[in-house]
Amino acid sequence: MRSELSSTDQRVYRSGPLLGKLGLDQLMPMHIWAGPTGHILRAGPTLMKLRPDSEIVGQRLTELLEFRRPRRVQLMSELRAYDGKSVQVSFRSSPRTSLKGHVVSLPKRQGVLLNFSLGIAMAEIVRSFGLKSKDFAASDPTVEMLYLIEAQSAILDESKKLNTRLQGARIAAEEQAFTDTLTGLKNRRALDHVLTRVTDQRSSQRFGLMHVDLDYFKSVNDTYGHAAGDYVLQEAARIMVEETRAEDLVARTGGDEFVIVLMGCVDKRKLNQIAERIISRLEQPIQFDGAECRVSASIGITVSSLYETLDAEQICSDADVALYQSKDRGRACFTMYGPN
Amino acid sequence: MHGLVNRSIQCFIRDTYGVEIWEEICREADLGFNNFESLLMYDVSLTDAVLSVAGKLIGRCREGLLEDMGTYLVSNPDLDALRRLLRFGGENFEEFLHSLDDLHDRVKLALPDLDIPVLELKERTAHTYSLSYRWKNRGFGALVLGILRAMADDYGALVLLEHSTMRDGLGELDQISISLLDGAFAQGRGFDLGAQV
């Protein structure tokens, strides 16, 4: 003890602190004092609120509470061994509320004093037992924690709403998009728009249509992986754009399927030349990350001049028939659709 | 300006004066959208534009609008979140006043981007206080006044509030003098610590 203390202070120090039972209630509203026989002598007012229908005082401590950690405690002697340590307990009766506790063994065979806090489930416990801020010691940060939990959950709610709105906006934007994000080509939606326009009776637009399907693409994907596959699709897209004019439409309509609409072009010889160039350029090996990817293409062609009335669905399906004839003829070639 | 502030202005105008006025304000302020997102940041010029157009269309000065908005934010039963978070400050209005010293730090903990001023409470006599603060944005001092008035009602306290704004080299210095006439004048609204939120 420090020698500069006055004699009064020294006397007080030697005999104390004498903390009255009410003082104990105020400082530790969730304490339990168990006597040497293991019976509960006193419990703090907040702890008693957690068992509103049962008389806590007088019960055996181990009948009221189950000691879960560090390990089961049955006897007072076992509990005293935890002097100064923390324990995890839960009530034996329902609801089996869990609490976090601190054990102190009292001198002069006065038993043990345990002080509890609500632990991580505090919000739920406060809610189910209707606890108020007065039920907590002024130094207990539970109320501050509840404030934080509530503030965070309000923000999280806002954040979820924002994410939902952004997700919705993204989906809407994607639905309205005309661009295939991987290749930068037009997509199926864009193709449908253009076909609707060029098949309109009033437009009298002449055009050639090619249905292009990459050959051996699946084996590139399987052998060299998706990154290589994506790169091949981008290269194929570049070749088709380069082999057509700005006013033509090149669309990616499926995994390795493309449709090209050549505006104003119904010249079969010219279309055959374009198809031949596209195939021969696609057959050049494509280098990706040290690998040599080899693909080719099968193409089906049709022209608007074959039809008396233009029907987009019919035209596409005829190009498809021609494409499958190319596939049947051993791939890597093109077929012009003909009525025969 | 934090989206939460902009969103508050939006909800206040929409709920008090109607959605048509709000949409007109958005058009005239040339926002290009009708909805502020509470978790995004916006340029302060948008907030200023909204407040000026709103003041003109509604016929209420900026300070008056912001004071009403403060009251709205606390007393509107549909938006219990702010009221509840403020009620965590104390069991009664007096404790709440003392908790205002920590408000800036509390807000920082929950929403680090939301920049609210440091509030300084001085106890003048047993039941009179003065609260001073500097809000970076013009007119926002009145928002605190509105919030304080509504919180006094919420606690059921009878108070007299006087607000003054001084302009100096650093901007605006706001001061609210508070006379707590009766801490338990009325029933007030309840506060359940563990309410399901």
Chai-1 contact restraints between the chains, C-beta under 6 A:
chainA,res_idxA,chainB,res_idxB,connection_type,confidence,min_distance_angstrom,max_distance_angstrom,comment,restraint_id
A,V126,B,L193,contact,1.0,0.0,6.0,A-B,restraint_1
A,V126,B,G194,contact,1.0,0.0,6.0,A-B,restraint_2
A,R127,B,G194,contact,1.0,0.0,6.0,A-B,restraint_3
A,K132,B,L193,contact,1.0,0.0,6.0,A-B,restraint_4
A,S133,B,L193,contact,1.0,0.0,6.0,A-B,restraint_5
A,Y147,B,F88,contact,1.0,0.0,6.0,A-B,restraint_6
A,E150,B,V197,contact,1.0,0.0,6.0,A-B,restraint_7
A,A151,B,L85,contact,1.0,0.0,6.0,A-B,restraint_8
A,A151,B,A110,contact,1.0,0.0,6.0,A-B,restraint_9
A,A154,B,A81,contact,1.0,0.0,6.0,A-B,restraint_10
A,E158,B,S38,contact,1.0,0.0,6.0,A-B,restraint_11
A,E158,B,L39,contact,1.0,0.0,6.0,A-B,restraint_12
A,S159,B,L39,contact,1.0,0.0,6.0,A-B,restraint_13
A,L162,B,E37,contact,1.0,0.0,6.0,A-B,restraint_14
A,L162,B,L39,contact,1.0,0.0,6.0,A-B,restraint_15
